[in-house]
């Protein structure tokens, strides 16, 4: 079942407590049926998520390497500019 759909079509109304302010407490919520996909589908979902996590980790590693390279290049440029200023600054 879809929780949002059940909320709109009043299926959840039987699970709420309270007269004016409705509450969905733990006990009624524990009685609400939740559909779980078959085990094969769960495994397929996990495999997809693990693949995506692997891709994210690889991208994070590449990003860290790119940032380190950029920092090194910036340091080299600053050092080169400092050296160039020092050479022609004799009075």
C-alpha positions in Angstrom: 0.0 0.0 0.0 1.0 3.6 -0.6 0.9 5.7 2.6 0.2 8.9 0.7 -2.6 7.5 -1.3 -4.1 5.9 1.8 -3.9 9.3 3.5 -5.9 10.9 0.7 -8.5 8.2 0.3 -9.3 8.0 4.1 -7.9 4.5 4.6 -5.6 5.9 7.3 -8.5 7.5 9.1 -9.2 4.3 11.0 -5.6 4.3 12.3 -5.7 7.9 13.8 -6.5 8.7 17.4 -7.8 12.0 18.8 -11.0 13.9 18.3 -9.8 17.3 17.0 -6.1 16.9 16.4 -5.5 13.5 14.8 -2.5 11.5 15.9 -0.9 8.4 14.3 0.7 6.7 17.3 3.1 3.7 17.4 0.5 1.0 18.0 -1.8 1.9 15.1 1.1 2.6 12.9 2.5 -0.9 13.7 -0.8 -2.4 12.5 -0.7 -0.5 9.1 0.2 -3.0 6.3 3.4 -2.2 4.5 4.1 -3.9 1.1 7.6 -5.4 0.8 8.9 -6.3 -2.6 9.9 -10.0 -3.2 13.4 -11.0 -2.1 14.7 -11.0 -5.7 13.5 -7.4 -6.2 15.1 -6.4 -2.9 18.4 -7.9 -4.0 18.2 -6.1 -7.3 17.5 -2.8 -5.5 20.5 -3.4 -3.2 22.8 -4.2 -6.2 21.8 -1.0 -7.9 22.4 1.1 -4.8 25.7 -0.6 -4.2 26.7 0.2 -7.8 25.7 3.8 -7.4 27.6 4.1 -4.1 30.7 2.7 -5.8 30.4 5.3 -8.5 30.0 8.1 -5.9 33.0 6.9 -4.1 35.1 6.8 -7.3 33.9 10.4 -8.2 34.8 11.6 -4.7 38.3 10.1 -5.1 38.7 11.8 -8.5 37.5 15.1 -7.0 39.9 15.0 -4.2 42.8 14.3 -6.6 41.6 17.1 -8.9 41.5 19.5 -5.9 45.0 18.5 -4.8 46.3 19.0 -8.4 44.7 22.4 -8.6 46.2 23.4 -5.2 49.6 22.3 -6.4 49.3 24.2 -9.6 48.2 27.4 -7.8 51.1 27.1 -5.5 53.5 26.7 -8.5 52.0 29.7 -10.2 52.3 31.9 -7.1 55.9 30.7 -6.6 56.7 31.5 -10.2 55.2 35.0 -10.0 57.1 35.6 -6.8 60.3 34.6 -8.4 59.7 36.8 -11.5 59.1 39.8 -9.3 62.3 39.2 -7.3 64.4 39.1 -10.4 63.5 42.5 -11.8 63.1 44.4 -8.6 66.8 45.5 -8.1 67.2 49.2 -7.8 
